[in-house]
Amino acid sequence: MTAKPDAGAIVAQTTVPILPDDTAAQVFDKVTVAAEQTLWNSLPALLSGTAPRLPNILAKGSYFGARKPEDGRIDWQQPAQTVYNLIRAVAPPYPGAFTEINGKRLVIARARLVAVAQLTRPDLPPGLQIVDNTLLGICGDGRAIAIHDLQHQGRSISSAELTEMTNT
């Protein structure tokens, strides 16, 4: 054991693929399965004292400090890929990426990055927009994110409800 978390020797590792649309919860589930399999495979060597002990070089990876609620705030001026990655990283069951309209906090629970060829809207200002009955997040680079589940106070809201909020 070492005084600093995760600073001890590496006994075994397993690569976990992270797909472009995986959320943090999906990655957590993959890592959990990989950890179980890795422990199962290395347990005999651990018990016999023959497990390898590779140095853990912290310069190859490090920690992200404690998350604060404000870290989930969406800056629509950022490029679409950056905004989409934030949405995926804090998607429910985590607190969710959020934006505010007229003092109301709206959480984007599920979204999809729109392919460049499908929709680039430099004519629209960054932020939530409704285009052809589709809720979009327009980002600073003019690219869009299709919002599939927008929530207010834990309840999914429709484009019509968003319009009402915007007009009040």
SVG drawing of the C-alpha trace seen along z (x, -y; Angstrom):
<svg xmlns="http://www.w3.org/2000/svg" viewBox="-46 -37 55 56">
<polyline fill="none" stroke="black" stroke-width="0.4" points="0.0,0.0 1.1,-3.5 0.1,-6.8 -1.2,-8.3 -4.2,-6.6 -3.4,-4.7 0.3,-5.4 1.4,-1.9 2.7,0.7 0.6,2.0 -0.1,5.7 -2.4,6.0 -4.2,3.8 -7.0,4.2 -7.8,1.9 -11.3,0.7 -12.7,-0.7 -14.5,-4.0 -16.8,-4.6 -17.5,-8.1 -21.0,-8.1 -20.4,-6.4 -21.5,-8.2 -19.7,-8.1 -22.1,-5.5 -21.4,-3.3 -17.7,-3.6 -18.1,-2.9 -20.0,0.3 -17.2,1.4 -14.5,0.6 -16.3,2.6 -16.5,5.7 -12.9,5.3 -11.8,4.9 -13.6,8.1 -12.0,10.0 -8.6,8.6 -8.8,9.4 -10.0,12.9 -7.1,13.5 -4.4,12.1 -5.7,13.5 -3.7,16.7 -0.4,14.8 -1.4,12.3 -2.1,15.1 1.2,16.9 3.2,13.7 4.4,14.0 2.3,11.1 4.4,8.6 4.9,5.2 5.3,2.6 6.1,-0.9 3.1,-3.3 4.5,-6.3 2.1,-9.1 3.4,-11.4 1.6,-9.1 -1.8,-9.8 -3.1,-11.8 -6.1,-12.9 -8.8,-15.3 -9.6,-17.2 -12.9,-17.0 -15.8,-17.9 -17.9,-21.0 -21.5,-21.4 -20.5,-24.5 -18.2,-22.2 -21.4,-20.9 -22.3,-24.3 -22.3,-24.4 -20.4,-27.1 -22.1,-27.2 -19.2,-29.3 -17.1,-26.1 -16.8,-23.8 -19.5,-21.2 -17.2,-18.3 -16.1,-19.9 -19.8,-20.5 -20.8,-17.0 -17.9,-15.5 -19.1,-17.4 -22.7,-16.2 -21.4,-12.5 -19.1,-12.9 -21.7,-14.1 -24.9,-12.5 -27.4,-10.9 -27.2,-9.2 -24.6,-11.9 -25.8,-15.5 -25.8,-16.3 -24.5,-19.1 -26.7,-22.1 -27.6,-25.5 -29.9,-28.2 -32.8,-30.1 -34.5,-32.8 -33.0,-31.5 -34.3,-28.0 -31.7,-25.2 -32.1,-22.8 -30.2,-19.5 -29.3,-17.8 -29.7,-14.2 -29.2,-12.7 -27.9,-14.2 -26.0,-13.3 -23.4,-15.2 -24.7,-16.1 -22.4,-15.2 -20.9,-18.2 -22.4,-17.3 -25.9,-17.1 -26.1,-20.4 -23.9,-23.4 -25.7,-26.6 -23.5,-29.6 -26.6,-31.7 -27.9,-30.8 -26.6,-32.2 -25.0,-29.7 -27.3,-28.1 -30.6,-26.1 -32.5,-26.5 -35.6,-24.9 -35.1,-24.2 -37.8,-22.3 -39.3,-21.0 -35.9,-19.6 -34.2,-20.8 -30.6,-21.7 -27.6,-23.1 -25.8,-25.4 -22.1,-25.7 -19.4,-28.3 -18.1,-26.6 -21.5,-26.6 -22.0,-22.9 -25.0,-21.5 -25.9,-18.9 -29.3,-17.2 -30.9,-17.3 -32.9,-14.1 -33.8,-14.6 -33.9,-18.0 -34.9,-18.1 -36.1,-20.7 -36.3,-19.7 -35.8,-16.1 -38.7,-16.0 -38.2,-15.8 -39.6,-18.8 -40.8,-19.3 -39.8,-21.9 -43.1,-23.6 -42.4,-23.8 -38.9,-25.2 -40.5,-27.8 -42.8,-28.8 -39.8,-29.1 -38.0,-31.3 -40.9,-33.6 -41.6,-34.2"/>
</svg>
